[in-house]
C-alpha cells in the first residue's frame, strides 16, 4: 500500500481527461471490497464515492482527504468504516433508496450516511421512524442524566433562597433523592388513602349523626380527620408551588390541577356553610355543599403521583386513542343496528319492553358488553336470536383492539425500565471516566514534580488539592471524554 509520502502515483490522469463514466474504482471498507463504475456513482455527484472519481487528478492530498488509505497499484481506496452499514448505503446507487438492516444502531447508521455524504431523504420511511424513535430515547436518557446531575450539583453563586427552593423541590418531588424525602412520599400516600377511606366511611348511615334540624351529617371525628388531610394537602401544594422553578407550568400541569380540585371543594363548602346561609336559602346551601363534597373523589387521582403503574397506564391509554376510537366505533355501529332490529322484532309482542329505538340503546349497550342487567329483554324468538348475535358481535368487537392496547402498555413499561437503566449506566460511565481522568492527571503531575525535583511540602499540598476535587464538580464541568451516549450521537 502506497502511503502519502510516496512520490510515485501511477494510473492517475493529471490532465483529468479520463472519462468519468468509464472509470472503475475499487473500494475496500473494513475488508469488504466493492467495485463501482462512474456511470452509477455520478448519479449522486455530492456523495463521497462520486468524489473519489475526480480526486485522482488532485494528487495525494485530495485522495487522503476522502479516504483512510490508497493503493495506487490496485487503484483501491481503503476506509475504516462499518462494512455492514456500507452494504446498505450503496443501495442508493442502484435502487434510489436505502433500507437499514436489523441489528444496526440507527444513530450509528445515520453517522455512516453522513460520512458517505448520502442525504437522509433516501432513507426509507420505516427506517426514518425507527431512527426518530431512537433519537427520542437518547434525548430522554440525556434529559434524565441532566436532571440527576442538576440534583447532585450545587451552584455556589446562587442565593440562599434559590438553594432553599431547590432543597424543598427535591424534598417534595423526588422521593429517591434522600431518605426523609421517601418518608414524606409515603406519608403523603397514606394521607391520600386515609382521606379516601374517610370519604367513603362518612356515607355509612350508622356512623352519621343528626344535627339540631334533623339532617344527617358526617361524624365530627371523621370530619376532623378530613380537615387534617386537607391541611396536609394544602401545605404540600403551597410548598411545591413556592419551590417550583416554573410556576406557570406547575399550575397548568394535569396532576397539579387534580390537586387543586381535591382541595378546593373543602374550602368552598366551608365558605358556603358559614356565609352562604345569609345570602340564600339553607336548602340551596346544603345542596351546593353536597355537590362539592362529591368532587372529593378527585383526590383518588393523586395516587398517580406516587404510582409508576398508574402513570404507565395513563400513557398507554394516550397512545391507544386510535384503538379506543375503533372500539367505540364498532360498539356504536353495533348498538345502533341491534337496537333498531330489536325494536322492530319486538313490536309484535303485546308486552314488549322495547318502547322506542333510543330506549333500546340501553339494552344494546348492556347486551354487547355482556353485562345483561335483565331489566329489558326480548320476548319473541327473532328478538332472542338478535340478542344472541348482538352479544357475540360485542365480544368480538371488544376483543379485537385489546391486544394493541396491552402491547402499548408493555412497550412503554419496558421502555421506561430500559431508559432508567441506561441513565444509571451513563452516570456510572461518566463517574468512571472522571475517576480515570483524575488518576491520570495526578500521576502525570507527580511525575512532573519528581522530574523537576520539587519534593517536600509543595508536592504534598498540590496532591491534596487534586484528591479534594469532588465527583460532582467534575460532572458539571465541560467533559473532554466520550460517553456511550455521545458516541451514538
C-alpha positions as CSV (number, residue, x, y, z in Angstrom):
1,X,0.0,0.0,0.0
2,X,1.4,3.4,-1.0
3,X,1.4,6.0,1.7
4,X,1.1,9.8,1.4
5,X,4.9,10.2,1.3
6,X,5.3,8.1,-1.8
7,X,6.1,10.2,-4.9
8,X,5.0,7.6,-7.3
9,X,1.4,7.9,-8.5
10,X,0.6,5.6,-11.4
11,X,-2.7,5.4,-13.1
12,X,-3.6,8.9,-12.2
13,X,-4.7,11.2,-15.1
14,X,-3.3,14.5,-14.1
15,X,-5.0,16.2,-17.0
16,X,-8.4,15.0,-15.9
17,X,-9.1,13.7,-19.4
18,X,-10.3,10.3,-18.4
19,X,-14.0,9.8,-18.9
20,X,-15.7,9.6,-15.5
21,X,-18.4,7.3,-17.0
22,X,-15.9,4.7,-17.8
23,X,-13.9,5.0,-14.6
24,X,-13.8,1.9,-12.4
25,X,-12.8,2.2,-8.8
26,X,-12.3,-0.4,-6.1
27,X,-13.4,0.5,-2.5
28,X,-12.3,-1.6,0.5
29,X,-14.5,-0.9,3.5
30,X,-13.5,-2.9,6.6
31,X,-12.1,-5.7,4.5
32,X,-15.0,-5.9,2.1
33,X,-14.1,-5.0,-1.5
34,X,-16.6,-3.4,-3.8
35,X,-16.2,-2.4,-7.5
36,X,-18.0,0.7,-8.7
37,X,-18.4,2.4,-12.1
38,X,-18.6,6.1,-12.8
39,X,-22.0,6.0,-14.5
40,X,-23.5,4.7,-11.3
41,X,-21.7,7.0,-8.9
42,X,-22.2,10.1,-10.9
43,X,-26.0,9.8,-10.4
44,X,-25.3,11.4,-7.0
45,X,-22.2,13.6,-7.5
46,X,-22.3,15.1,-4.0
47,X,-21.6,11.8,-2.3
48,X,-18.1,10.7,-1.1
49,X,-17.9,7.8,-3.6
50,X,-18.6,10.0,-6.5
51,X,-15.9,12.4,-5.3
52,X,-13.4,9.6,-5.5
53,X,-13.6,9.6,-9.3
54,X,-12.5,13.2,-9.5
55,X,-9.9,13.1,-6.7
56,X,-7.4,11.1,-8.8
57,X,-6.4,14.3,-10.6
58,X,-5.9,16.2,-7.4
59,X,-3.0,14.3,-6.0
60,X,-2.5,12.5,-2.7
61,X,-3.8,15.4,-0.6
62,X,-7.1,15.2,-2.4
63,X,-7.3,11.4,-2.1
64,X,-6.4,11.2,1.6
65,X,-9.0,13.9,2.3
66,X,-11.6,11.4,1.3
67,X,-10.3,8.0,2.4
68,X,-8.1,6.5,5.0
69,X,-5.6,4.9,2.7
70,X,-5.0,4.3,-1.1
71,X,-3.1,1.7,-3.1
72,X,-2.2,3.3,-6.5
73,X,-1.2,-0.1,-7.9
74,X,-4.6,-1.6,-7.5
75,X,-6.4,1.8,-7.6
76,X,-8.0,0.7,-4.3
77,X,-9.4,3.1,-1.7
78,X,-9.4,1.9,1.9
79,X,-12.0,3.0,4.5
80,X,-12.0,2.1,8.2
81,X,-15.8,2.1,8.4
82,X,-18.6,-0.4,9.2
83,X,-19.0,-2.8,6.2
84,X,-22.5,-3.8,7.1
85,X,-23.8,-0.3,7.1
86,X,-21.9,0.4,3.8
87,X,-23.7,-2.5,2.1
88,X,-27.0,-0.8,2.9
89,X,-25.8,2.6,1.9
90,X,-24.6,1.6,-1.6
91,X,-28.2,0.6,-2.4
92,X,-28.9,4.2,-3.2
93,X,-26.8,4.0,-6.3
94,X,-28.8,1.0,-7.6
95,X,-32.3,1.4,-6.2
96,X,-32.5,5.1,-5.2
97,X,-33.4,4.3,-1.6
98,X,-31.8,2.9,1.5
99,X,-33.1,0.3,3.9
100,X,-31.4,-0.2,7.3
101,X,-30.8,-3.8,8.3
102,X,-31.9,-5.2,11.6
103,X,-29.2,-5.2,14.3
104,X,-27.6,-1.9,13.2
105,X,-27.8,1.0,15.6
106,X,-29.9,3.7,13.9
107,X,-27.8,6.6,15.3
108,X,-24.6,4.9,14.1
109,X,-26.2,4.3,10.7
110,X,-27.1,8.0,10.5
111,X,-23.4,8.8,11.2
112,X,-22.3,6.4,8.4
113,X,-24.7,8.1,6.0
114,X,-23.3,11.5,6.9
115,X,-19.7,10.2,6.4
116,X,-20.6,8.9,2.9
117,X,-22.4,12.2,2.3
118,X,-25.7,10.5,1.5
119,X,-28.8,12.6,2.3
120,X,-31.2,11.2,4.8
121,X,-34.1,11.7,2.4
122,X,-33.0,8.5,0.7
123,X,-33.7,6.5,3.8
124,X,-37.0,4.6,3.7
125,X,-39.9,5.9,5.8
126,X,-40.0,2.9,8.0
127,X,-36.3,3.3,8.8
128,X,-36.8,7.0,9.5
129,X,-39.4,6.2,12.0
130,X,-37.0,3.8,13.8
131,X,-34.3,6.5,13.7
132,X,-36.6,9.1,15.2
133,X,-37.7,6.8,18.0
134,X,-34.0,6.1,18.8
135,X,-33.2,9.8,18.8
136,X,-36.1,10.4,21.2
137,X,-34.8,7.7,23.5
138,X,-31.4,9.2,23.5
139,X,-32.8,12.7,24.3
140,X,-34.8,11.2,27.1
141,X,-31.7,9.5,28.5
142,X,-29.8,12.8,28.3
143,X,-32.7,14.6,30.0
144,X,-32.7,12.1,32.9
145,X,-28.9,12.3,33.3
146,X,-29.1,16.0,33.3
147,X,-31.8,16.0,35.9
148,X,-29.7,13.8,38.1
149,X,-26.6,15.9,37.6
150,X,-28.7,19.0,38.4
151,X,-29.8,17.4,41.7
152,X,-26.2,16.5,42.6
153,X,-24.7,19.8,41.6
154,X,-24.7,22.8,43.9
155,X,-24.1,26.2,42.4
156,X,-22.2,28.4,44.9
157,X,-23.2,31.5,43.0
158,X,-26.9,31.0,43.7
159,X,-28.5,32.9,46.6
160,X,-29.6,31.2,49.7
161,X,-33.3,31.4,48.8
162,X,-32.6,29.6,45.4
163,X,-30.7,26.8,47.2
164,X,-33.6,26.5,49.7
165,X,-36.1,26.3,46.8
166,X,-34.1,23.5,45.2
167,X,-33.9,21.6,48.5
168,X,-37.7,21.9,49.1
169,X,-38.4,20.9,45.5
170,X,-36.2,17.8,45.7
171,X,-37.7,17.0,49.2
172,X,-41.3,17.0,47.9
173,X,-41.0,16.0,44.2
174,X,-38.1,13.4,44.2
175,X,-38.5,10.7,46.8
176,X,-35.4,8.9,45.6
177,X,-33.2,11.9,46.5
178,X,-33.0,11.1,50.2
179,X,-34.4,9.0,53.0
180,X,-36.5,11.9,54.5
181,X,-38.0,12.5,51.0
182,X,-39.1,8.9,50.8
183,X,-40.7,9.2,54.2
184,X,-42.6,12.3,53.1
185,X,-43.7,10.5,49.9
186,X,-45.0,7.5,52.0
187,X,-46.7,9.9,54.4
188,X,-48.4,11.7,51.6
189,X,-49.6,8.4,50.1
190,X,-51.1,7.4,53.5
191,X,-52.9,10.8,53.7
192,X,-54.5,10.2,50.3
193,X,-55.6,6.7,51.3
194,X,-56.9,8.0,54.7
195,X,-58.8,10.8,53.1
196,X,-60.4,8.4,50.5
197,X,-61.4,6.0,53.2
198,X,-62.9,8.7,55.4
199,X,-64.9,10.0,52.4
200,X,-66.4,6.5,51.9
201,X,-66.9,5.7,55.6
202,X,-68.6,9.0,56.2
203,X,-71.6,8.0,54.0
204,X,-72.5,5.0,56.2
205,X,-75.8,5.9,58.0
206,X,-74.8,4.2,61.2
207,X,-71.8,6.4,61.5
208,X,-73.6,9.6,60.8
209,X,-75.1,12.0,63.4
210,X,-78.2,14.1,63.3
211,X,-78.0,17.8,63.8
212,X,-80.5,20.1,65.6
213,X,-82.6,20.4,62.4
214,X,-82.8,16.6,61.9
215,X,-80.4,16.5,59.0
216,X,-77.8,13.7,58.8
217,X,-74.2,14.8,58.7
218,X,-70.8,13.2,59.0
219,X,-69.4,12.2,62.4
220,X,-67.3,15.0,63.9
221,X,-64.3,12.7,64.3
222,X,-64.3,11.8,60.6
223,X,-64.8,15.5,59.8
224,X,-61.7,16.3,61.9
225,X,-59.6,13.6,60.1
226,X,-60.7,15.0,56.8
227,X,-59.8,18.5,57.9
228,X,-56.3,17.3,58.9
229,X,-55.9,15.6,55.5
230,X,-56.9,18.8,53.6
231,X,-54.5,20.8,55.7
232,X,-51.7,18.4,54.7
233,X,-52.7,18.6,51.0
234,X,-52.8,22.4,51.2
235,X,-49.4,22.8,52.8
236,X,-47.9,20.3,50.3
237,X,-49.3,22.2,47.3
238,X,-48.3,25.6,48.6
239,X,-44.7,24.4,49.3
240,X,-44.5,22.8,45.9
241,X,-45.8,25.9,44.2
242,X,-43.4,28.2,46.0
243,X,-40.4,26.0,45.2
244,X,-41.3,25.2,41.6
245,X,-38.8,26.5,39.1
246,X,-41.6,27.2,36.5
247,X,-44.7,28.3,38.3
248,X,-46.9,28.7,35.2
249,X,-46.0,25.2,34.0
250,X,-46.6,23.9,37.5
251,X,-50.1,25.5,37.8
252,X,-51.2,24.2,34.3
253,X,-49.9,20.6,34.9
254,X,-52.7,18.0,34.9
255,X,-51.7,16.4,38.2
256,X,-51.5,19.8,39.9
257,X,-54.9,20.7,38.6
258,X,-56.2,17.5,40.2
259,X,-54.6,18.6,43.4
260,X,-56.5,21.9,43.3
261,X,-59.8,20.1,42.5
262,X,-59.2,17.8,45.5
263,X,-58.5,20.8,47.9
264,X,-60.8,23.5,46.6
265,X,-64.2,21.8,47.4
266,X,-63.4,21.7,51.1
267,X,-62.8,25.5,51.3
268,X,-65.7,26.4,49.0
269,X,-68.1,24.2,51.0
270,X,-66.7,25.7,54.3
271,X,-67.3,29.2,52.9
272,X,-70.9,28.4,51.8
273,X,-71.7,26.8,55.1
274,X,-70.7,29.8,57.2
275,X,-71.6,32.6,54.8
276,X,-74.0,31.2,52.2
277,X,-76.9,30.9,54.7
278,X,-77.1,34.7,54.9
279,X,-77.3,35.1,51.1
280,X,-79.5,32.2,50.0
281,X,-81.9,29.6,51.4
282,X,-80.4,27.0,53.6
283,X,-81.6,24.1,51.4
284,X,-79.8,25.6,48.4
285,X,-76.6,25.9,50.5
286,X,-76.9,22.2,51.6
287,X,-77.3,21.1,48.0
288,X,-74.3,23.1,46.9
289,X,-72.2,21.7,49.7
290,X,-73.3,18.2,48.9
291,X,-72.3,18.7,45.2
292,X,-68.9,20.0,46.2
293,X,-68.4,17.1,48.6
294,X,-68.9,14.7,45.7
295,X,-65.9,16.4,44.0
296,X,-63.7,15.0,46.7
297,X,-63.4,11.8,44.7
298,X,-60.8,13.7,42.6
299,X,-58.3,13.2,45.3
300,X,-58.0,9.5,44.5
301,X,-56.2,10.5,41.3
302,X,-53.5,11.9,43.5
303,X,-52.3,8.3,43.8
304,X,-51.0,8.6,40.3
305,X,-48.3,10.9,41.5
306,X,-46.8,8.1,43.7
307,X,-47.5,5.2,41.4
308,X,-45.5,4.5,38.3
309,X,-48.0,1.8,37.3
310,X,-50.9,4.3,37.1
311,X,-48.6,6.7,35.1
312,X,-47.8,3.9,32.7
313,X,-51.5,3.0,32.3
314,X,-52.3,6.7,31.6
315,X,-49.6,6.9,28.9
316,X,-50.7,3.6,27.3
317,X,-54.2,4.9,27.1
318,X,-52.9,8.1,25.5
319,X,-51.0,6.1,22.9
320,X,-54.0,3.9,22.3
321,X,-56.5,6.6,21.2
322,X,-56.7,5.1,17.8
323,X,-57.5,1.6,19.1
324,X,-60.0,3.0,21.6
325,X,-61.6,5.0,18.8
326,X,-62.0,1.9,16.8
327,X,-63.5,0.1,19.8
328,X,-66.1,2.8,20.3
329,X,-66.9,2.9,16.6
330,X,-67.5,-0.8,16.5
331,X,-69.7,-0.6,19.6
332,X,-71.6,2.4,18.3
333,X,-72.4,0.8,15.0
334,X,-73.5,-2.4,16.7
335,X,-75.6,-0.6,19.2
336,X,-77.4,1.3,16.5
337,X,-78.0,-1.7,14.3
338,X,-79.1,-4.2,17.0
339,X,-81.3,-1.7,18.9
340,X,-83.2,-0.9,15.7
341,X,-83.5,-4.6,14.9
342,X,-84.7,-5.4,18.5
343,X,-87.3,-2.7,18.4
344,X,-88.6,-3.8,15.1
345,X,-88.8,-7.5,16.1
346,X,-90.4,-6.9,19.4
347,X,-93.2,-4.7,18.2
348,X,-95.4,-7.7,17.5
349,X,-95.4,-8.8,21.2
350,X,-98.1,-7.2,23.3
351,X,-95.9,-7.0,26.4
352,X,-92.8,-5.6,24.7
353,X,-90.3,-3.8,26.7
354,X,-88.8,-2.0,23.7
355,X,-90.8,1.2,23.7
356,X,-88.5,3.1,21.2
357,X,-85.2,2.8,19.5
358,X,-83.4,5.3,21.8
359,X,-84.7,3.3,24.8
360,X,-83.4,0.2,23.0
361,X,-79.9,1.7,23.0
362,X,-79.6,0.8,26.7
363,X,-80.5,-2.8,26.0
364,X,-78.0,-3.0,23.2
365,X,-75.2,-1.5,25.3
366,X,-75.6,-3.9,28.3
367,X,-76.0,-6.8,25.9
368,X,-73.0,-6.1,23.6
369,X,-70.8,-5.5,26.7
370,X,-72.1,-8.9,28.2
371,X,-73.4,-7.1,31.3
372,X,-77.0,-8.1,31.0
373,X,-78.9,-6.5,33.8
374,X,-82.2,-8.1,32.7
375,X,-84.3,-5.0,33.1
376,X,-85.0,-5.1,29.3
377,X,-85.0,-8.4,27.5
378,X,-86.6,-9.7,24.2
379,X,-89.7,-12.0,24.4
380,X,-90.0,-13.1,20.8
381,X,-88.0,-15.8,19.1
382,X,-86.5,-13.4,16.5
383,X,-85.7,-10.9,19.3
384,X,-83.8,-13.6,21.2
385,X,-81.9,-14.5,18.1
386,X,-81.0,-10.9,17.6
387,X,-79.8,-10.7,21.2
388,X,-77.6,-13.7,20.8
389,X,-76.0,-12.3,17.7
390,X,-75.5,-8.9,19.4
391,X,-73.6,-10.2,22.4
392,X,-71.4,-12.4,20.2
393,X,-70.6,-9.4,18.0
394,X,-70.0,-7.4,21.1
395,X,-67.4,-9.9,22.4
396,X,-65.6,-9.8,19.1
397,X,-65.7,-6.0,18.9
398,X,-64.2,-5.6,22.4
399,X,-61.6,-8.3,22.0
400,X,-60.1,-7.0,18.7
401,X,-58.5,-3.8,19.9
402,X,-57.4,-5.1,23.3
403,X,-54.1,-6.7,22.1
404,X,-52.7,-3.4,20.7
405,X,-53.6,-1.6,23.9
406,X,-51.8,-4.2,26.0
407,X,-48.8,-4.0,23.7
408,X,-48.6,-0.3,24.2
409,X,-48.7,-0.7,27.9
410,X,-46.0,-3.4,27.9
411,X,-43.8,-1.5,25.4
412,X,-44.0,1.8,27.4
413,X,-43.3,0.0,30.7
414,X,-40.3,-1.9,29.3
415,X,-39.1,1.3,27.6
416,X,-39.2,3.2,30.9
417,X,-37.2,0.5,32.6
418,X,-34.6,0.5,29.8
419,X,-34.3,4.3,29.9
420,X,-33.8,4.3,33.7
421,X,-31.1,1.6,33.5
422,X,-29.4,3.4,30.6
423,X,-29.4,6.7,32.5
424,X,-27.8,4.9,35.5
425,X,-25.2,3.2,33.3
426,X,-24.4,6.6,31.7
427,X,-23.8,8.1,35.1
428,X,-21.6,5.2,36.1
429,X,-19.6,5.6,32.9
430,X,-19.2,9.3,33.4
431,X,-18.0,8.7,37.0
432,X,-15.5,6.0,35.8
433,X,-14.1,8.3,33.1
434,X,-13.9,11.2,35.5
435,X,-12.1,9.0,38.1
436,X,-9.7,7.8,35.4
437,X,-9.1,11.4,34.3
438,X,-8.3,12.3,37.9
439,X,-5.9,9.4,38.3
440,X,-4.1,10.1,35.1
441,X,-3.8,13.8,35.9
442,X,-2.5,13.0,39.4
443,X,0.0,10.5,38.0
444,X,1.3,12.9,35.4
445,X,1.5,15.7,37.9
446,X,3.5,13.5,40.3
447,X,5.9,12.5,37.5
448,X,6.5,16.1,36.5
449,X,7.2,17.1,40.1
450,X,9.6,14.3,40.6
451,X,11.3,15.1,37.3
452,X,11.8,18.7,38.3
453,X,13.0,17.8,41.7
454,X,10.2,19.5,43.5
455,X,10.0,17.4,46.6
456,X,8.5,18.3,50.0
457,X,5.5,20.3,51.3
458,X,4.8,21.8,47.9
459,X,4.2,18.5,46.3
460,X,2.1,17.3,49.2
461,X,-0.2,20.3,49.1
462,X,-0.7,20.0,45.3
463,X,-1.6,16.4,45.7
464,X,-4.1,17.2,48.4
465,X,-5.8,19.6,46.1
466,X,-6.0,17.0,43.4
467,X,-7.6,14.5,45.7
468,X,-10.0,17.0,47.2
469,X,-11.8,17.5,43.9
470,X,-15.3,16.0,44.1
471,X,-17.0,13.9,41.6
472,X,-20.0,16.3,41.4
473,X,-17.9,19.2,40.1
474,X,-16.3,17.0,37.5
475,X,-19.7,16.1,36.2
476,X,-20.8,19.7,36.0
477,X,-17.7,20.8,34.1
478,X,-17.2,20.5,30.3
479,X,-16.3,16.9,29.5
480,X,-13.4,16.1,27.2
481,X,-14.2,12.4,27.1
482,X,-16.8,10.5,25.1
483,X,-19.6,8.6,26.7
484,X,-21.7,5.9,25.1
485,X,-24.5,8.5,24.7
486,X,-22.1,10.9,23.0
487,X,-20.7,8.2,20.7
488,X,-24.2,7.3,19.5
489,X,-24.8,11.0,18.7
